[in-house]
Amino acid sequence: MVVNDCSKDDTQKICEENGYNIINLPVNLGIGGAVQTGYRYGYRMGYDLAVQVDGDGQHNPEFLIKMAEYLQNNSVDMVIGSRFIEKEGFQSSGARRIGIKYFTILIKLLTGVKITDPTSGLRIVNREIMGMFAYEYPKDYPEPESVVSVLRGGKRVAEIPVVMRERLGGVSSISLKKSVYYMIKVTLAILIEWLRR
């Protein structure tokens, strides 16, 4: 199912021409609202698993089968595809790697769990987490905060190695100017999430 968050490209047209399931949001909700819409749809429709994949071409869908198998065979609640376990493929820019490492350390300090790629948008969750995210999901830059939410809820998060590519299309929502805001906002969001449980 494709969540079309008021895109200005041909997403709606392509989906309709090919008969894909699509939800066209009436107003732009941003990444958090769009992803939450997908989780709510999956939960209400009775799906057992929900997959999150960024739309910029970085994520290879062939890893989803391995991720689903790992989730089901290892009794975990969320599996994240990490580019930093085997360090193959595109590793992100140096500045972004510093930010990712920072969030890895922060999450480890707060939860005791090391997540090597907390900003990865390649994820799969079980029905219980889908239900949780269907009604409560971070609004801006949600990946690190949502990991903390799952861990603080006493659920299990695992990572498996994946190979990512450079962005094939689109523009990152985190520009150089926004990077300081991003670091401060996500840090505060993680701390609040950690304190409220």
C-alpha angles and dihedrals in degrees: 000000000000121000107208105202097195092292117183095214129078096281096119094044094048092048094048093046091052097041095244120161106256138175113201108203113219092219132025107265098175127230096309095050093043093050092045089053089057093049092048091049092050093046094048092046091054100248117165097210135028125202128202119202126171114239097223097087096253094114123071108215091210088081091062092080091054090046093050091048091049092049093050097041097046103042095240127144101215132023121196124198106230125199091192103063097075094010095225126146126008110355099190126247122309093250092050092048089056090052092047091050089050091055091045089056094043093050091047091051093050102038106019090236123114113221109183096194108030093159094054112125092200104099144141127199137185126242095269093057090042088058091048093050092044090070104024123032132147114261106212126036090348104176102089093036093050091052090055090048091055094045094046088052088063094253128136124251123188135178131214126193117263135171116237129195131216114273109284097192146357130040127275116252088222110073124180089261092051096046095089091047089048094052094048096043096047092045091053092045091051092048092049091048090050094048098047098058 
